[in-house]
Amino acid sequence: MGILRLLNKFNDPTEAITGAIDGDSNNVDMSVGDIYGGSYDSLGLPSQMIASSFGKLKSKESLDDVDKNDISRSLLVMITVNTLTLSRMIA
């Protein structure tokens, strides 16, 4: 919530989660397909795989042009992916 407040997007956690349901993180996150134009088969990377969370936000202006629900969804996906990655490494 601190990040979303810092970005002046949400003040209420429930509103942020509800917004994430309607958001599309593909508008904010850079995928393997965005970098290579498709899948990177030699490494087994599908085109939809996230290469960089928030990678499409290159300037303050691009942040202003993106829907706040997309930002909320991207943040939720980033936290979830990192939590699952760390959990798998520990297990």
Order of alpha helices (4+ residues) and beta strands (2+ residues): alpha-alpha-beta-alpha-beta-alpha-alpha
